[in-house]
């Protein structure tokens, strides 16, 4: 390879290119996007339908079936999961991996819009994207004292517009603000006294508010628009609207109704630290720097707060930049600590000048790679930074190997420059092969066609870019620096390296020579040890993604079906008071009727459920042991809570999934589904470790029905449509126009004749065609009756879903297997089938993809080795390091009592490329001595003793680089670091003992 020679013959040009790449890297570091988690697309669209008063079966027939039929006609649908309940439904539409999320979202909106005329008129359609990029980076709370929701809403609207003007902001959204209306609450007695029906009142207001522009008139040289009627401009105009003209006087709205600003039937109540508030969330655009964005936002919020009245305040609930800063700083601290450890090892074993070369080239490799990473479209987030940390221990290998090689040829070279060229060229192809094999271990991870693959995508790219930069620098800048910094002649060695070299000659070589005489025995012992290590795998267990380790808990509350939002509010307030008394809790944000605004990438909030509440519990700090203890205590306490199901959870890493244990029973016979779901639920409750068990299809629902005597209705001369309109007017009211105030804010004008209490329904009077008022109770009787409980559709098939979370210390896999065995024993009818969802489904999808990646990586690496050595035997010898690396990884996880998670699997794939490097150079060195005519046994012994120090040093530097990540990287990264470290330790034994033995036995 000519690169070292070219670099040293063109010194100025080499330095110029390196400095240019460094400058680009520094510029990229200062400008590239920063975020907490990777930015990736998730092709999921949510469709929510609100259908007040409709039963679950009516929702299925009138709404779900036609929408599912329309959506399923799209070509790239993977699955449709639908939650059907009284009063509405939510469809989760997942598209095939690789589909464009925006185009998929638009397709759903288009096909549903095309059938809108076939759906009930009164439904409300809402569409959302579940993309991880649409996560709120900030959540604010606005409040007033005394509470005035209209005033809070005015200032929230002002702030929303001010924040959305920044180009880095995708949107700002207001939450928990009830619809503010001009309420015209009719008095039934005064309506009857004046001979006016509710329908006439609503009609007169609608006519007054009808916004029709008659046209324009020409006045001289000017053209003026004519405005004859239109929106109300103040409440007095509403009050003064004439309803009926009498002989003596006219009857106005104020004569028969009370007019005022009011909140319309709140379906979302929000509190922060027990104060009623309105939340304002802010979402940044993809590709922006969160630190720059939040700096602008905080400055704008500070200016805005100065303009607020004294009785209105604004508080910060959540600021993602704080956790991003902590995580990014933590990772960079791990990187710096690893760099220091690598530098110390290099200094101790190689000497000051050699360590100086390494400590110069390593940071430059990082800086150059960051520039390339920016051009690749990736930013700095936890995955890319971990890629830098993994690469730290690997890229030092190139510098150490090249520096060591230069030392070995220095005594036989004319000058330092000549030694630098010869030493680098001698090892160049082996180093390039080692780098290529390592890159081939990581790059196949880009082929993971799943959300998990997208989540991890920046990590293999980062590692590969750093390794490529390191290889180029080791064959150009490293020999160039060596020619200037190293001393001619014999190098001064520090005692530790001298001892290591002496150990290789005095101790290691005789041991290896002894092993050569008893090769078969050594191989058998090694295979036994290998079998023992691999046999521990079933005891290690398997998990998917660990917890996110954030100082935030989510407490979700579900009261019984049909519970009013106000009763759910009382339960939430009671639980909140208990939480606020805990010393570990800092603040609590309460959301009643809705989930908290989305602040984490795999969180999909629930909306519009009166029997649901969710609290965002902010802790003083995150300490793994204390937090897990707190969660366990709260779960134990709330498991006995009367009148509600309370679930305490923390954020989880990885893509969106069902609860860890989820079983789906599917059949058209909904009664059978209910029976077998109840049996499955009963079994699940008997399994230790299963918590927060849900089976909604067996939860009873009650509705209030009107038993109509149609003969009496006909006799009273009242139509069915008239009855429906009157009941709706009393319960929900009727929007009849708009009031636009001087600030430009619009308020719907609502007429309503009663309330949502049963007494109002019993007192309702209807006006017939003769103008007579007749009580509703004469021809209709309100009665309680059971309605169908909530159920699901999965792929358009009726489905019952039984699910549970898993307590700490219990295995998801074991609980799932036990429940599946119980389900098989039930002997389901032929028309009922089941599927396993949750973590098991996600694990199968992701681990099968990772297994393919491992196979591709193995084949790719083997192909490179065959090309390099022009042999099938020697690559197989090199590959003997891999099983020992796997056994070491399993042993490390077993000792640490950690499950085999997806990050442990990633660490295992990383090992593929790492562990073969030492064997590659050892076999290559052995071949070099064989070509010089040395006997193969002697060549193996010389090569092994020669490569002993570099193998130990490269292993030590890799381990040192990963120690900070393993110790301080948390439960997500500890398995990855542990797998690489333990696997590397065991594979080093294989490289130093088995590879030489097999090379001697199998080489010609």
PyMOL commands that set and color helices and strands:
alter all, ss='L'
color gray80, all
select helices_A, chain A and resi 3-9+11-31+56-72+101-114+116-118+149-164+188-193+198-209+235-239+253-256+290-306+320-350+352-375+382-410+416-447+451-474+477-485+495-517+519-535+537-540+565-580+624-638+670-685+696-698+710-715+720-731+758-762+776-778+812-825+838-869+873-896+902-931+936-968+970-1002
alter helices_A, ss='H'
color red, helices_A
select strands_A, chain A and resi 44-50+77-85+88-95+124-129+136-144+169-175+179-186+213-219+222-227+242-245+250-252+257-264+269-272+275-276+278-284+312-319+552-559+585-592+612-619+644-650+661-666+690-695+701-708+734-740+746-752+765-767+773-775+780-787+791-794+797-806+833-836
alter strands_A, ss='S'
color yellow, strands_A
deselect
rebuild
show_as cartoon
